[in-house]
């Protein structure tokens, strides 16, 4: 499995690259009134309006710093059109803003370790990867 390595407030996380559409530099985001603080805004990506979630704001309660390596990771999300429907699944895209999105690495599924704890407030945090001496938590997008 190929993982994208990213940083949220100094802590590294991994995102499975299978759902990544593209990694973009920061773009101008149009803010939405009365949206939660972790919604950084929206932008036009090839004719599609894309909402962007600030992972630092969501996970650490402070906005991402604007480093040269701060990026918007475009994620493909499948929406089933119904169990008995003959329509193909519909896709939408959303963005995740994170700091220091610079590296990828490979790990097999057998190398992922269970954290042995479920926290209802953060259902998107998943298994742990040990990379050298560092523990890196996976961000799971299908919860």
C-alpha positions in Angstrom: 0.0 0.0 0.0 1.2 3.5 -0.8 0.7 6.2 1.8 1.0 9.9 1.6 2.7 11.4 4.7 1.4 14.7 6.1 1.7 16.8 9.2 -0.9 18.2 11.5 0.5 20.6 14.1 3.9 18.9 14.2 2.5 15.3 14.3 2.8 13.1 11.2 -0.2 11.1 9.8 -0.6 8.8 6.9 -3.3 8.8 4.2 -3.8 5.9 1.9 -3.0 7.2 -1.6 -5.7 5.1 -3.3 -8.4 7.8 -2.8 -6.1 10.8 -3.6 -7.0 12.5 -6.8 -4.3 15.2 -6.8 -2.2 17.2 -4.4 -2.4 20.9 -5.0 -0.6 23.9 -3.6 -2.7 26.3 -1.6 -5.2 28.2 -3.6 -7.5 31.0 -2.7 -10.5 29.7 -0.8 -13.9 31.4 -0.6 -15.1 31.3 3.0 -18.6 30.2 3.8 -20.6 32.2 6.4 -21.6 30.3 9.5 -19.6 27.2 8.6 -17.7 25.2 11.2 -14.2 26.6 11.8 -12.6 23.4 10.3 -14.2 24.2 6.9 -11.4 26.4 5.4 -13.6 27.3 2.4 -14.5 26.2 -1.1 -12.8 26.6 -4.5 -13.5 25.8 -8.2 -11.6 22.7 -9.4 -12.2 22.1 -13.1 -15.8 23.2 -12.9 -16.6 21.5 -9.6 -17.1 23.3 -6.3 -14.8 21.6 -3.8 -15.1 22.1 0.0 -11.8 22.1 1.9 -11.4 20.8 5.5 -8.5 22.2 7.5 -7.1 19.1 9.3 -5.1 21.2 11.8 -8.3 23.1 12.8 -10.3 19.9 12.9 -7.8 17.9 14.9 -5.8 20.4 16.9 -8.1 23.4 17.1 -5.8 25.8 15.2 -5.5 26.6 11.5 -2.8 25.1 9.3 0.3 27.3 9.0 1.0 28.4 5.5 4.3 26.7 4.9 5.7 26.3 1.4 4.8 22.6 1.7 1.2 23.1 3.0 -1.1 21.5 0.4 -4.7 20.7 -0.4 -5.1 16.9 -0.9 -8.1 16.2 -3.2 -10.0 13.1 -2.1 -12.4 11.1 -4.2 -15.5 10.0 -2.3 -17.9 7.4 -3.7 -21.6 7.8 -3.2 -23.7 4.7 -3.9 -26.8 5.4 -5.9 -28.8 2.7 -4.1 -28.6 -1.1 -3.6 -30.8 -2.1 -6.5 -30.0 0.8 -8.8 -28.4 0.1 -12.2 -26.7 3.5 -12.0 -22.9 3.6 -11.5 -21.7 5.1 -8.2 -21.4 8.9 -8.2 -18.1 10.5 -7.2 -17.5 13.8 -5.4 -14.3 15.5 -4.4 -13.4 17.2 -1.2 -10.1 18.7 -0.1 -8.0 18.2 3.0 -5.5 20.9 3.9 -2.4 19.8 5.8 1.1 20.9 6.5 4.3 19.4 5.1 2.7 17.1 2.5 6.0 16.0 0.9 6.6 12.3 1.1 5.1 8.9 0.3 6.1 5.5 1.6 5.1 1.9 1.1 3.8 -0.5 3.8 2.0 -3.8 3.5 -1.4 -4.2 5.2 0.2 -6.8 7.6 2.5 -4.0 8.9 -0.5 -1.9 10.1 -1.1 -2.2 13.8 -4.4 -1.8 15.6 -4.4 1.0 18.2 -6.8 -1.1 20.3 -8.9 1.9 21.2 -11.9 3.5 19.6 -12.6 7.2 20.3 -16.1 8.3 19.1 -15.0 11.9 18.6 -12.4 11.0 16.1 -13.7 8.1 14.0 -11.4 9.0 11.1 -8.3 7.9 13.1 -7.3 4.3 12.3 -4.4 1.9 12.5 -0.8 2.8 13.4 2.3 2.5 11.3 5.7 2.2 12.9 8.2 4.0 10.6 11.7 3.7 11.9 11.1 4.7 15.6 8.0 6.9 15.0 4.4 5.9 15.3 2.2 7.4 12.5 -1.5 7.2 12.7 -3.5 6.5 9.6 -6.4 8.7 8.6 -9.3 6.6 7.5 -11.8 8.3 5.1 -14.5 5.6 4.9 -16.1 5.8 8.4 
